[in-house]
Amino acid sequence: MAKTLYKVTFLNAGKVYELYARHVASGALWGFTEVGELVFDVHEGLVVDPTEERLRDEFGNTRMLHLPMHSIVRIEEVERKGQSAIRDAATGEKVVTPFPLPAKPR
């Protein structure tokens, strides 16, 4: 039997983060929700999604997130993992860091 998968949407620094995790519970710290066992896509070779790579860089070594309850937008129990995302809180558009362009010669 597969372990339950959750999609956790929360606010962080003016952006809306969408992560997938296997563990969500009321935290031992009052007012916090524990989110653990984060799930990321593992791609060999080229990076398919720069946002997923950015999230993996930021949260890849995290054992447990302790999120303040007021920052959580929604927690959904899902059947399969979708695309993790970072969105602008005001517009809802994905925040993607574009590949750097070569500088113009001076």
Secondary structure, 3 states (H helix, E strand, C coil): CCCCEEEEEEEECCEEEEEEEEEEEECCCCCEEEEEEEECCCCCCCCCCHHHHHHHHHHCCCCEEEEEHHHEEEEEEECCCCCCEEEECCCCCECCCCCCCCCCCC
